[in-house]
Amino acid sequence: MATNLSYKPVFYVDALTPAQADGAYPLIRAIAPDVTIEGWRDYVQRRYRAGGLLGLKDERDGIVGVLSYRLGERMRHGLVLALDDFVTFELSQSSPGRAALLEAAEKLGRDLGCTGLELRVGARGIADDNSAKARGWTALGLSLDATIFVKAL
């Protein structure tokens, strides 16, 4: 007799120490294949001087998501928690891991007194570097690499 079992993944978010950061390297390679392990380790050390990393872990304590963060001050948004290098590995279209990681970042931002959150993601598939606004910048030698989403906390 066939049964219809549904599996709901269990995630938790915790700070990733520099010593644990190597476990997130395969995820980083998914968004930045040119980054070497040495480059990643150097980046982690620099990021910890100005912020930190959060890791998304599954029920087996495997790292299935990561983001780096730092504080920033913006004229329009005040003190923000700026999120970079946000990547999760999930098989679900509903992205419960992504939601858990973002929720933890929002809580961290509020705990640090931030009034906003910025999430920087790759521009491919989101922004058009051939748009009239982008062409003004690309004509100056810049390339459209990222898009920033903002959220009030």
For each residue, the residues with C-beta under 8 A, 3 or more apart:
1:
2:
3:
4:
5:
6:
7:
8: 96
9: 58 59 90 92 96 97
10: 58 59
11: 56 57 58 64 65 96 97 100 101
12: 56 57 100
13: 54 55 56 57 100 101 103 104
14: 54 55 57
15: 52 53 54 55
16: 20 21 23 24 52 53 54 55 63 66
17: 20 21
18: 21 41 44 45 48
19:
20: 16 17 23 24 55 63
21: 16 17 18 24 25 40 41 44 53
22: 25 37 40 41
23: 16 20 55 62 63
24: 16 20 21 27 28 53 55 63 66
25: 21 22 28 29 37 40
26: 29 30
27: 24 30 31 63 64 65 66 87 88 89
28: 24 25 31 32 35 40 66 85 87
29: 25 26 32 33 35
30: 26 27 33 87 89
31: 27 28 85 87 122
32: 28 29 35 85
33: 29 30
34:
35: 28 29 32 39 40 43
36: 39 40
37: 22 25 40 41
38: 41 42
39: 35 36 42 43
40: 21 22 25 28 35 36 37 43 44
41: 18 21 22 37 38 44 45
42: 38 39 45 46
43: 35 39 40 46 47 68
44: 18 21 40 41 47 48 53
45: 18 41 42 48 49
46: 42 43 49 50
47: 43 44 50 51 52 53 68 70
48: 18 44 45 51 52 53
49: 45 46
50: 46 47 70 71
51: 47 48 68 69 70 71 82
52: 15 16 47 48 68 69
53: 15 16 21 24 44 47 48 66 67 68 69
54: 13 14 15 16 66 67 69 101 104 105 108
55: 13 14 15 16 20 23 24 63 65 66
56: 11 12 13 63 64 65 66 88 97 100 101
57: 11 12 13 14 61 62 63 64
58: 9 10 11 61 62 64
59: 9 10
60:
61: 57 58
62: 23 57 58
63: 16 20 23 24 27 55 56 57 66
64: 11 27 56 57 58 88 89 90 97
65: 11 27 55 56 87 88 89 90 97 98 101
66: 16 24 27 28 53 54 55 56 63 85 86 87
67: 53 54 83 84 85 86 87 101 105
68: 43 47 51 52 53 83 84 85
69: 51 52 53 54 81 82 83 84 105 108
70: 47 50 51 81 82 84
71: 50 51 79 80 81 82 112 114
72: 79 80 81 82 118
73: 78 79 80
74: 77 78 80 116 118
75:
76:
77: 74 80 115 116 118 150 152
78: 73 74 114 115 116
79: 71 72 73 112 113 114 115 116
80: 71 72 73 74 77 109 114 115 116 117 118 150
81: 69 70 71 72 105 108 109 112 114 116 117 118 153
82: 51 69 70 71 72 118 120
83: 67 68 69 86 105 117 118 119 120
84: 67 68 69 70 120
85: 28 31 32 66 67 68
86: 66 67 83 101 119 120 121
87: 27 28 30 31 65 66 67
88: 27 56 64 65 95 97 98 101
89: 27 30 64 65 97
90: 9 64 65 95 96 97 98
91:
92: 9 95 96 97
93:
94:
95: 88 90 92 98 99
96: 8 9 11 90 92 99 100
97: 9 11 56 64 65 88 89 90 92 100 101
98: 65 88 90 95 101 102
99: 95 96 102 103
100: 11 12 13 56 96 97 103 104
101: 11 13 54 56 65 67 86 88 97 98 104 105
102: 98 99 105 106 119
103: 13 99 100 106 107
104: 13 54 100 101 107 108
105: 54 67 69 81 83 101 102 108 109 117
106: 102 103 109 110 117 151 153
107: 103 104 110 111
108: 54 69 81 104 105 111 112
109: 80 81 105 106 112 114 116 117 153
110: 106 107 113 114 153
111: 107 108
112: 71 79 81 108 109
113: 79 110
114: 71 78 79 80 81 109 110 117 153
115: 77 78 79 80 152 153
116: 74 77 78 79 80 81 109 150 151 152 153
117: 80 81 83 105 106 109 114 150 151 152 153
118: 72 74 77 80 81 82 83 148 149 150
119: 83 86 102 148 149 150 151
120: 82 83 84 86 146 147 148
121: 86 126 146 147 148 149
122: 31 125 126 145 146 147
123: 126 127 129 144 145 146 147
124:
125: 122
126: 121 122 123 147
127: 123 131 134 144 147
128: 131 134
129: 123 134 135 138 143 144
130: 134 135
131: 127 128 134 135
132: 135 136
133: 136 137
134: 127 128 129 130 131 137 138 144
135: 129 130 131 132 138 139
136: 132 133 139 140
137: 133 134 140 142 144
138: 129 134 135 141 142 143 144
139: 135 136
140: 136 137
141: 138
142: 137 138
143: 129 138
144: 123 127 129 134 137 138
145: 122 123
146: 120 121 122 123
147: 120 121 122 123 126 127
148: 118 119 120 121
149: 118 119 121
150: 77 80 116 117 118 119
151: 106 116 117 119
152: 77 115 116 117
153: 81 106 109 110 114 115 116 117
